[in-house]
């Protein structure tokens, strides 16, 4: 039986604005009411591999994600239990020793490119969203983020985009649109969609 916790899944291509729309949708709620989990925190730990082999891995494939651990954590949050979220190092592709403690919240959001890929996760969700943004805008955002936040070079980001990000998006990410309750063009700029989702969240909280 579902608890009185709302679980929202937000998917979409890299750089589509998933984080922005999560912030926009939830900004009317107090900090204590909402917890946001990043799917990127659940990349598998590759500390058993040589560093060169780690860099060669396909991080846009579903096999790169630890969906079992994410499912375990979301199930606990839905039962008002505390969880410890992994902290992932994107330069070494390993999990750091420290983690983030998340306590029970009325609204839990999980967002990432493959959020709607795993059926077990989808079955836990009350609201499933897919953010759709033109591919050129998504690439520019990805390029900027990986250089500034993940210590990447311009050429390495371009190579990864052409060889894995784009084909994996077409094969695994974009097809998950069919599972979304709502497809949101232009992300957080779509004020009508944002207002509709806020209204839906409030209606569930009041029941």
C-alpha positions in Angstrom: 0.0 0.0 0.0 1.4 3.4 -0.9 2.3 5.8 1.9 1.4 9.5 1.9 4.7 10.3 0.2 4.5 11.6 -3.4 7.2 10.2 -5.7 7.9 12.2 -8.8 10.2 11.0 -11.6 11.7 13.5 -14.1 13.5 12.1 -17.2 14.8 13.7 -20.4 17.9 14.0 -22.4 21.2 15.3 -21.1 21.0 19.1 -20.6 17.2 19.1 -21.2 16.5 21.1 -18.0 15.4 18.4 -15.6 17.0 20.0 -12.6 15.6 23.4 -13.5 12.1 22.2 -13.8 12.3 20.2 -10.6 13.4 23.5 -8.8 10.6 25.5 -10.5 7.9 23.0 -9.7 8.8 22.6 -6.1 9.8 26.2 -5.2 6.4 26.9 -3.6 7.0 24.0 -1.1 9.1 24.4 2.0 12.6 22.7 2.2 11.4 20.2 4.8 8.6 19.0 2.5 10.7 18.1 -0.6 13.7 15.9 -1.2 15.5 15.7 -4.6 17.6 12.7 -5.6 19.9 12.8 -8.6 20.1 9.6 -10.7 23.7 10.5 -11.3 24.5 9.7 -7.7 23.6 6.1 -8.5 26.3 5.3 -11.1 28.0 2.0 -10.2 31.2 2.2 -8.4 34.1 1.4 -10.8 36.9 1.3 -8.2 37.7 -2.3 -9.2 38.8 -1.1 -12.7 42.0 0.5 -13.9 41.5 4.3 -14.4 41.9 4.1 -18.2 39.2 1.4 -18.4 36.8 3.5 -16.3 37.0 6.3 -18.7 36.1 3.9 -21.6 32.8 2.9 -20.0 29.5 3.9 -21.5 27.9 6.0 -18.8 24.7 6.7 -20.8 23.7 3.0 -20.9 21.2 1.6 -18.3 23.8 -0.9 -17.2 25.9 1.9 -15.8 23.2 2.6 -13.2 22.7 0.9 -9.8 18.9 0.7 -10.1 18.7 -1.8 -7.3 20.2 0.5 -4.8 18.0 3.4 -6.0 14.9 1.2 -5.7 15.9 0.2 -2.2 16.3 3.9 -1.2 13.1 5.1 -2.7 11.2 2.3 -1.1 12.6 3.3 2.3 11.7 6.9 1.7 8.2 5.9 0.8 8.0 4.2 4.2 9.3 7.2 6.0 12.8 5.8 6.6 16.1 7.6 6.4 18.6 6.7 3.6 22.2 7.5 2.8 22.7 8.7 -0.8 26.1 7.9 -2.5 28.4 10.7 -3.5 29.9 10.1 -6.9 33.2 11.3 -8.1 32.9 11.9 -11.9 36.6 12.4 -12.4 37.5 9.0 -11.0 34.1 7.2 -11.6 34.1 6.0 -8.0 32.0 6.6 -5.0 33.4 8.8 -2.3 33.5 7.8 1.3 31.1 10.5 2.4 27.4 10.3 1.6 24.3 12.4 2.0 21.6 11.6 4.5 18.1 12.1 3.4 15.2 11.9 5.9 11.5 11.4 5.2 9.7 14.1 3.1 6.2 14.5 1.8 7.5 14.9 -1.7 10.4 13.0 -3.2 11.8 13.8 -6.6 14.2 11.6 -8.6 15.6 13.1 -11.8 18.0 11.9 -14.5 18.2 10.8 -18.1 17.1 7.2 -17.4 14.7 7.9 -14.5 11.8 6.3 -16.4 13.8 3.3 -17.8 13.4 0.8 -15.0 9.9 -0.6 -14.6 10.3 -1.2 -10.8 11.1 2.4 -10.3 8.2 3.6 -12.5 5.8 1.5 -10.5 6.7 3.4 -7.4 6.0 6.8 -9.0 2.9 8.9 -8.6 3.9 11.4 -11.4 6.2 10.7 -14.3 7.5 13.6 -16.4 9.7 13.8 -19.5 11.4 17.1 -20.4 11.9 17.6 -24.1 14.4 20.2 -25.3 16.1 20.7 -28.8 19.3 18.6 -29.1 21.5 21.6 -30.0 20.6 23.3 -26.7 21.1 20.1 -24.8 24.6 19.6 -26.2 25.7 23.2 -25.4 24.5 22.7 -21.8 26.2 19.4 -21.5 29.5 20.8 -22.8 29.4 23.7 -20.4 28.5 21.5 -17.4 31.1 18.8 -18.0 33.9 21.3 -18.4 33.0 23.4 -15.4 31.9 20.7 -13.0 33.5 17.5 -14.0 37.0 18.4 -15.1 36.5 17.4 -18.7 38.1 18.8 -21.9 36.1 20.2 -24.8 37.2 17.4 -27.1 36.5 14.6 -24.7 32.9 15.9 -24.2 32.4 16.1 -28.0 33.8 12.6 -28.5 31.6 11.2 -25.8 28.6 12.9 -27.2 29.1 11.6 -30.7 30.0 8.0 -29.7 27.8 7.3 -26.7 25.5 10.2 -25.5 23.6 10.8 -28.8 23.1 7.1 -29.8 22.2 6.1 -26.2 19.7 8.9 -26.0 18.1 7.6 -29.2 18.1 4.0 -28.0 17.3 4.3 -24.3 16.3 7.8 -23.2 13.9 9.1 -25.8 11.8 5.9 -26.0 10.9 6.4 -22.3 8.6 9.3 -23.3 5.8 6.7 -23.7 5.8 6.1 -19.9 5.5 9.8 -19.0 2.2 11.2 -17.7 3.3 14.5 -19.2 5.8 15.6 -21.8 7.1 19.1 -21.1 8.5 21.1 -24.1 11.1 23.8 -23.1 11.4 22.6 -19.5 11.0 25.2 -16.8 10.1 27.8 -19.4 6.8 26.0 -19.9 4.8 27.9 -17.2 1.5 26.2 -17.9 2.9 22.7 -17.4 4.7 23.8 -14.2 1.5 25.2 -12.8 -0.5 22.1 -13.7 2.1 19.9 -11.9 2.1 22.1 -8.8 -1.7 21.8 -8.7 -1.6 18.1 -9.0 1.0 17.8 -6.2 -1.1 19.9 -3.9 -4.2 17.9 -4.7 -2.4 14.7 -3.7 -1.0 16.2 -0.5 -4.5 17.2 0.5 -6.0 13.8 0.1 
